[in-house]
Amino acid sequence: MATQVATLGGGCFWCLEAVFLELRGVSGVVSGYTGGTVENPNYHQVCGGTTDHAEVIQVTFDPEVVSYAEILEIFFAIHDPTTLNRQGNDVGTQYRSAIFVHDDDQRATAEAIKAQLDASGTYPNPIITEIVPAPVFYPAEDYHQNYYAENSTQPYCQFVVKPKLDKFRTHFAEKRQEV
């Protein structure tokens, strides 16, 4: 079976990228922007809040090794899907929780998982993650790619990215790639 693509926004793309690079069955993760109105945006434009783009990752994965449902399970576990346009101290529409679906199967899976999580009471507040069709994806600048691996001692990486990575490593150890 061919690889598939998942496009996810859950706050800063550095956090999501670091986690999904360690997931068994993932062959690539690209940080970028989508969901907005400006063609070929750059980081400063997106952070300025005038493009309507979200910081996202595009995950290329082998569905025979890791399912789309498993990817979403991890996605929901490593960010707060109940806060509107915010993850921790990162505030703005570019940090919204969003699943950009590439086909009807992804939409059905995403809607089912979101409904199950809402019904389970896992979160004290309703999940506000938007599920919308995937528009054009714009890769972020080179310095954003593989950011945590290249900048792990930076304060933001230590205080924001590392705890999410540690949570993944603890709760999803069996899904990690062999290193």
N, C-alpha and C positions, 0 to 999 in steps of 0.2 A: 504494500500500500504506500502511496505517496505521502510526503509530509503535509501537514496542515499549518495554518497560521491562526494565532489568537492575538487580538489587539486589546490591551487592558490599560486603563487609567486608574490609579489609586494613590494619588499624591505624587511626590517627587519620583521621577522615573529612575533615579539612581537606586532607590530602595527596591523597587520591583525587579530591576535588571539583575542586581546582585543575587537575589533569591532564585530567579528562574534560570540563571546561568548554572546553578548547581543541581537543577532538577534532571534526573535521569530521563532520557528520551527527548530532551531539548537539544537541538543542533545549532540554534542561534537565537540571540536576543539583540534587538536594535532599539535604542532609545530614540524617541521622536515626538512628533506633534500631529494631532488630527482633531477633527471635529469643528474646525473653525472656518473663517471666511477669507483669510489671507493666504495667497499662494506662496510657497517657499518661505515660511516664517523663520525667524531666527529666535534664539533664546531670549534676547532682550525684548523683542516684540511680544513674545508669548508671556513673559513675566510682567510686562506692562499691562496685561489684561485687556488689550484692545483687539485681539485676534479671534477670540472665542475658542482657540485651540486648547486642548488638554495635553499635558505631558503624559505620554503613553510609552508602552513597550510593545513591540511586535515580536512574538515568540513563535519560532518555527519548531515544530515538534513532530515526533513519530507517534501517531495514534495507536500503534500496536504496542508501544512501550508505556506511554502515558496518555490517558484519555483527556478530552476537552473538559469533562466533568471534574477530573482530578486537578487540572490546571485551575479551574474556577474555585474548587475547594481551598486550594492553597491561596489563591488571590484573596478570597474573602477572609481567610484566617490571618493574613499579614498586614491588613490595613483596616481602618474603621469605615465600614460602608454605611454608617448611619449619620455622618456629618456632611452637611452641604458645603461644597467648595472649600474643604479644609481637611488637612491631615496634620495633627499636632500644631506646630507654629507656622506651618505653610498654609497660607490663606489666599484664595482667589479661585476663579473658575478653572484655571489651568490645573488645579489640584483636585478636581472633582472625581468622584468615583464613577467609573463608566466601563461598560463592556461594549466594544464595537464589534458587532457580529458580522461574519462574512457570508453566512447562508442561513436558511430556515432551520437547519438542524442545530446550529449554534444558538440561534435565538430561543428555540424550544428548550434546550438544555439550560441556558442561562436563566430563563424565566422560571423553570422548574426548581432549580437550585435556590434562586432568590426566594421563591415562595416557601420552599421547605425550611430555609433558614429563618425567615420571618415567623413561620408557624411554630418553630422549635423553641423560640424564646432565647436563642443563643445570645442575642443582643437586646439590651434594655429598651432600645428605641427602634422604630421601623427602619429597614434598609432603604436608602434613597438612591442606590446605584442605578444609573440610567442604563438601559439596554437599547442600543440604537444601531442602525446599519453603519458599517465601516466605510467612511469616506476615504479620500486620498490621504495617504500616510506620507509624512515628510520626515526623513531621518534627521536627527539632531546633529549638531556640529560634532566633529571627530572627538573633541575633548570630553564629550559627554558619554562616549561609548566605553564600556568596561570601566566605568568611573570608580567604583569601589575598589576594584583590584589595583587600580593605578594610584588611588588616593586614600587608602584605608586609614592612614594616621591623621587625616584632616578632621577637625572637630565635628563637623556635620556628620561625617561618616561614622565616627566613634559613638556619637550620641543619638543618631537617628537611624542610619542604615544598619549598623552592627546589631542593635537589639532585634530588628526584624529578621535579619539573617540568622541570629542565634535562635529565635523562636522557630523558624523553619527547620533548622538543624536539629532542634530538640523534638519537635512534634511530628516531623516528617522525615526522620532519619532514614527510613527504609526506601524513601523515594529519591535519595541523593545519588548523584553520579559517583562512580568510583574515582577517587583522586589519588 
